[in-house]
Amino acid sequence: MSQVNGQVPEPQVTCMFCGKTTAIEPALDCGWVPSFWHNGIEYGKTGKAICPDCVATQLKFNEEFGDFELLPDHSLPEMP
């Protein structure tokens, strides 16, 4: 990992939907979600997650399974 001004930068996470980026540590405490389900498939990728704004507009919490799923009629994000 490269250094910036003599310091190693914090690992980053990027939102799968909007592209917003933040440090991993605060993301865990601020409501970022690491993955979601759609049609029986879990979508998640190292370095990617879903920011709280996109969680609110793109996903719903499935009480039965304790995880998030894509809202009906919403499109999957483009994930390279």
N, C-alpha and C positions, 0 to 999 in steps of 0.2 A: 504494500500500500504506500502511496507517495505521501510526502509531508508538505504541508503548507505553513510557511512561517515557522518551521521547526516543530510543528505539531501534526500528529496523524489525525486526519479528519474522521469524524464520527461516521459509522456506516449509515447509509440513507435507505429509505423506502419510498417508492413511488406509487401513487394511486393508479390502479388499473383502468379507471374510468376517465378521470380528468387530468392526470399527469402531475398533480401536485406532489411535491417532494418534501420530506422532513427527515430528521434523524430518527433512527429506530427506537431508541429508548423513550423519548417523549411520546412517540406514536402509540406505544403500548398503553400508556396512561391516559391518552386523549381520545380513545374510542375508535382507533383504526382497527379494522377487521382483516385477518390474514387471508381468508378465503371465503367462497360462497358456493352454493350448489345450484345447478340448473339441469333439469331432466335427468337426475340421477348421477350427474358428473360433478365432481368438485373442481372448482377453478381456483388456482392459487399458484404462485411462482415465487421463487426466492428473489428477494428485493422488491417485490410487488405486494400491495395490500389495497384496502379500500378506505379512503378518508371518511371522517364522520359525515361530511356534507353529502357524499355519494352514497354512504350507507343509508342516509335518510331518504334519498330520492330514488335509489335504484334497487334496494334490497328490503326484504321483510324478515323478521325473526321467526323461525319455525319453533314454536314452543315444544312440540312433540319430540323433536330431535335435538333441540338446543343449539341450532346453528342458523346461519343466514342463507336465504335463497333469493335468486333474481325475481323481481316482481313480474307478474304476467305482462306480456306485450312490451317488455323492455329488451333492448338488444344487448348481446354480450359485448364486452369491451374488446377492442383489437389488442391482442397480446402478442408482441413479437417473440 
